[in-house]
């Protein structure tokens, strides 16, 4: 497999050989060599296109668009935008040293995700709780199958942000005939037998700017980049839960629901007072 940094150089070399063969005498051997080189150049260009498309994060790109300097420039721009060179600490002091920037980030999220006061939960059991019917409970308790795992994988976007193992969903989709047995075994071992390797649960935490030029930690949104196997497990469970959730979610629940807005309840309350 060609290293990504050497792809352009390999294309130039193979293109030079191809041009030489096409300008020379035509023989059966040269024809075969031309076909082999042309296929190899197409393969390298396709890989280069995919690489730069992923780096540029131009999700609207469709097959057929050429790999131009635009994607290279967009990738470089994203790198400069996402790099944190300075940050304002809780005292209002701008820190530019890399170690100090790390300290500010760690301290901020330690404080943010540390529980200060759990509150009084003594009466929480008095809240009305919907219950699943017998059929819904049985559907949730059924064993997961390899077919469900496959359907989940192929419903995922192939070239999303990379995971700690460096292999996006596209890799597993493309090589599914080879990796199917191993992936299904790992996923089903967790879903059906609660067996899971801890290393698959490792994540990369990255900070996404909320504004164009963030200066403080509150202007970043942390996201976790999980391994594809962990994503398959989570989505497989989510797809099963999705079938029964409508039966236990209240009709008045509006936040975090597809096709519902949190402002709907405000409008309803306003109309009720008219």
PLY file of the C-alpha trace (Angstrom):
ply
format ascii 1.0
element vertex 274
property float x
property float y
property float z
element edge 273
property int vertex1
property int vertex2
end_header
0.00 0.00 0.00
1.32 3.43 -0.97
2.00 5.93 1.81
-0.30 8.92 1.49
2.61 11.33 1.38
4.12 9.53 -1.62
0.96 9.16 -3.72
1.49 12.29 -5.83
5.09 11.29 -6.55
4.02 7.76 -7.52
1.38 9.17 -9.87
3.96 11.36 -11.62
6.40 8.46 -12.05
3.75 6.08 -13.39
2.30 8.79 -15.64
5.78 9.35 -17.12
6.16 5.62 -17.82
2.70 5.55 -19.38
3.49 8.49 -21.68
6.72 6.81 -22.79
4.95 3.57 -23.62
2.19 5.37 -25.52
4.78 7.23 -27.64
6.80 4.08 -28.40
6.11 1.18 -30.77
2.85 -0.68 -30.15
3.30 -4.33 -29.21
1.20 -6.86 -27.31
3.50 -6.50 -24.30
3.31 -2.70 -24.37
-0.49 -2.79 -24.62
-0.71 -4.96 -21.51
1.75 -2.72 -19.69
-0.26 0.40 -20.65
-3.47 -1.15 -19.28
-1.78 -2.10 -16.01
-0.26 1.38 -15.55
-3.54 3.14 -16.41
-5.43 1.08 -13.81
-2.73 1.70 -11.22
-2.82 5.48 -11.85
-6.63 5.49 -11.55
-6.38 3.62 -8.24
-3.80 6.05 -6.87
-5.81 9.09 -7.96
-8.97 7.72 -6.38
-7.14 7.14 -3.11
-5.65 10.63 -3.27
-9.11 12.11 -3.90
-10.57 10.31 -0.89
-7.66 11.39 1.31
-7.95 15.08 0.47
-11.74 14.99 0.59
-11.55 13.64 4.15
-8.94 16.19 5.18
-10.91 19.07 3.67
-14.15 17.80 5.26
-16.05 18.98 2.14
-19.02 16.73 2.77
-20.91 18.05 -0.26
-18.29 16.65 -2.62
-19.75 13.97 -4.91
-18.07 11.41 -7.13
-16.84 12.95 -10.34
-15.43 16.16 -8.85
-11.71 16.51 -9.51
-9.08 16.70 -6.79
-8.02 20.34 -7.14
-5.99 22.81 -5.13
-9.26 23.85 -3.49
-9.30 20.74 -1.28
-5.64 21.25 -0.35
-6.27 24.89 0.58
-9.42 23.98 2.52
-7.52 21.34 4.46
-4.72 23.78 5.35
-7.29 26.40 6.40
-9.05 23.91 8.69
-5.74 23.02 10.29
-4.96 26.66 11.09
-8.50 27.34 12.32
-8.62 24.31 14.61
-5.18 24.87 16.13
-5.29 26.41 19.61
-2.28 28.72 19.92
-3.53 30.76 22.89
-6.33 30.65 25.44
-7.68 32.87 28.20
-7.57 31.32 31.68
-10.11 31.84 34.49
-8.17 34.91 35.64
-8.49 36.60 32.25
-4.80 36.07 31.41
-3.95 34.98 27.86
-1.76 31.87 27.93
0.37 31.08 24.85
2.70 28.40 26.21
1.60 24.94 25.08
1.87 23.45 28.58
-0.16 26.33 30.06
-2.85 25.95 27.38
-3.12 22.26 28.30
-3.43 23.14 32.00
-6.21 25.65 31.31
-8.17 23.12 29.24
-7.81 20.31 31.80
-8.76 22.55 34.72
-11.81 23.90 32.87
-13.27 20.51 32.05
-12.43 19.03 35.44
-14.49 21.76 37.05
-17.24 21.53 34.43
-17.74 17.77 34.77
-17.34 17.56 38.56
-20.61 17.26 40.44
-21.11 20.13 42.86
-24.47 19.24 44.36
-26.54 16.22 43.46
-29.75 17.85 44.63
-32.66 16.22 46.40
-33.76 13.08 44.57
-35.93 11.71 47.37
-39.19 12.23 45.45
-38.00 11.13 42.06
-39.72 7.75 42.39
-43.08 9.54 42.63
-42.84 10.77 39.06
-45.17 8.99 36.61
-43.18 6.39 34.71
-44.48 4.79 31.51
-44.06 1.05 31.13
-43.35 -1.07 28.10
-45.86 -3.64 27.00
-45.09 -7.35 26.96
-44.42 -7.42 23.22
-42.05 -4.45 23.41
-40.14 -6.03 26.29
-39.79 -9.26 24.35
-38.53 -7.38 21.30
-35.83 -5.68 23.36
-34.70 -8.96 24.94
-34.27 -10.82 21.65
-30.69 -11.69 20.72
-29.02 -9.45 18.18
-28.04 -11.02 14.86
-25.25 -10.57 12.33
-27.76 -9.14 9.87
-28.60 -6.33 12.31
-24.90 -5.57 12.74
-24.38 -5.40 8.98
-27.43 -3.16 8.45
-26.17 -0.81 11.16
-22.66 -0.58 9.68
-23.86 0.13 6.16
-26.26 2.83 7.41
-23.28 4.80 8.75
-21.52 7.57 6.81
-18.30 6.05 5.55
-15.83 8.93 5.80
-16.68 10.68 9.04
-13.93 11.92 11.36
-11.31 9.29 12.04
-11.30 7.22 15.22
-8.37 6.23 17.50
-7.73 3.12 15.40
-7.62 5.26 12.24
-10.18 3.14 10.39
-13.49 4.84 9.45
-16.69 2.96 8.70
-15.81 3.08 4.99
-12.93 0.65 5.62
-15.21 -1.94 7.20
-17.88 -1.43 4.53
-15.41 -1.90 1.69
-13.73 -4.97 3.20
-16.88 -6.43 4.76
-16.46 -9.88 3.13
-13.08 -10.15 4.89
-13.83 -8.59 8.31
-17.48 -9.66 8.67
-16.85 -12.68 10.91
-14.52 -10.83 13.30
-16.65 -7.67 13.54
-19.89 -9.59 14.09
-18.23 -11.75 16.74
-16.94 -8.71 18.67
-20.21 -6.78 18.44
-22.48 -9.73 19.26
-20.24 -10.81 22.14
-21.00 -7.47 23.77
-24.67 -7.16 22.81
-25.64 -10.74 23.65
-23.03 -11.81 26.21
-21.78 -8.52 27.74
-18.19 -9.28 26.68
-16.24 -6.28 25.45
-12.55 -5.41 25.07
-11.78 -2.16 26.90
-9.43 -0.95 24.16
-12.37 -0.60 21.77
-13.90 1.95 24.12
-10.92 4.33 23.91
-11.83 7.73 22.47
-10.09 10.84 21.23
-11.41 14.07 22.73
-11.26 17.01 20.34
-12.46 20.60 20.71
-14.69 22.13 18.06
-14.79 25.96 17.93
-18.26 27.43 18.48
-17.20 30.80 17.07
-14.81 31.88 14.33
-11.99 32.98 16.65
-12.42 31.43 20.11
-10.44 32.95 22.96
-11.76 31.03 25.99
-12.65 27.41 26.79
-16.39 28.14 26.91
-16.21 28.86 23.18
-15.24 25.26 22.39
-17.47 22.19 22.22
-15.80 18.88 23.16
-16.67 15.80 21.11
-15.48 12.22 21.48
-14.19 10.32 18.46
-14.94 6.67 19.13
-13.70 3.54 17.41
-15.97 2.26 14.65
-16.68 -0.98 16.56
-17.98 1.05 19.53
-20.09 3.15 17.14
-21.62 0.01 15.62
-22.53 -1.28 19.08
-24.09 2.01 20.14
-26.05 2.48 16.92
-27.29 -1.12 16.86
-28.77 -0.64 20.33
-30.14 2.79 19.40
-31.92 1.40 16.34
-33.62 -1.25 18.47
-34.62 1.24 21.16
-35.94 3.60 18.49
-38.77 1.18 17.73
-40.17 1.26 21.28
-39.34 4.83 22.31
-42.52 6.35 20.81
-44.61 4.27 23.23
-42.92 5.69 26.35
-42.17 9.28 25.27
-44.87 11.75 26.21
-46.69 13.66 23.50
-45.70 16.85 25.30
-41.98 16.06 25.16
-40.54 18.49 22.62
-36.83 18.91 23.36
-34.36 16.55 21.66
-37.10 14.99 19.52
-37.12 14.79 15.72
-39.66 17.11 14.07
-40.45 18.78 17.42
-39.24 22.12 18.74
-38.75 23.20 22.33
-40.65 26.39 21.44
-43.77 24.33 20.69
-44.64 24.14 24.39
-44.26 27.90 24.72
-46.73 28.44 21.89
-49.16 25.92 23.39
-48.97 27.61 26.79
-49.55 30.99 25.17
-52.57 29.72 23.23
-53.99 28.12 26.40
-54.01 31.50 28.14
-55.75 33.31 25.29
0 1
1 2
2 3
3 4
4 5
5 6
6 7
7 8
8 9
9 10
10 11
11 12
12 13
13 14
14 15
15 16
16 17
17 18
18 19
19 20
20 21
21 22
22 23
23 24
24 25
25 26
26 27
27 28
28 29
29 30
30 31
31 32
32 33
33 34
34 35
35 36
36 37
37 38
38 39
39 40
40 41
41 42
42 43
43 44
44 45
45 46
46 47
47 48
48 49
49 50
50 51
51 52
52 53
53 54
54 55
55 56
56 57
57 58
58 59
59 60
60 61
61 62
62 63
63 64
64 65
65 66
66 67
67 68
68 69
69 70
70 71
71 72
72 73
73 74
74 75
75 76
76 77
77 78
78 79
79 80
80 81
81 82
82 83
83 84
84 85
85 86
86 87
87 88
88 89
89 90
90 91
91 92
92 93
93 94
94 95
95 96
96 97
97 98
98 99
99 100
100 101
101 102
102 103
103 104
104 105
105 106
106 107
107 108
108 109
109 110
110 111
111 112
112 113
113 114
114 115
115 116
116 117
117 118
118 119
119 120
120 121
121 122
122 123
123 124
124 125
125 126
126 127
127 128
128 129
129 130
130 131
131 132
132 133
133 134
134 135
135 136
136 137
137 138
138 139
139 140
140 141
141 142
142 143
143 144
144 145
145 146
146 147
147 148
148 149
149 150
150 151
151 152
152 153
153 154
154 155
155 156
156 157
157 158
158 159
159 160
160 161
161 162
162 163
163 164
164 165
165 166
166 167
167 168
168 169
169 170
170 171
171 172
172 173
173 174
174 175
175 176
176 177
177 178
178 179
179 180
180 181
181 182
182 183
183 184
184 185
185 186
186 187
187 188
188 189
189 190
190 191
191 192
192 193
193 194
194 195
195 196
196 197
197 198
198 199
199 200
200 201
201 202
202 203
203 204
204 205
205 206
206 207
207 208
208 209
209 210
210 211
211 212
212 213
213 214
214 215
215 216
216 217
217 218
218 219
219 220
220 221
221 222
222 223
223 224
224 225
225 226
226 227
227 228
228 229
229 230
230 231
231 232
232 233
233 234
234 235
235 236
236 237
237 238
238 239
239 240
240 241
241 242
242 243
243 244
244 245
245 246
246 247
247 248
248 249
249 250
250 251
251 252
252 253
253 254
254 255
255 256
256 257
257 258
258 259
259 260
260 261
261 262
262 263
263 264
264 265
265 266
266 267
267 268
268 269
269 270
270 271
271 272
272 273
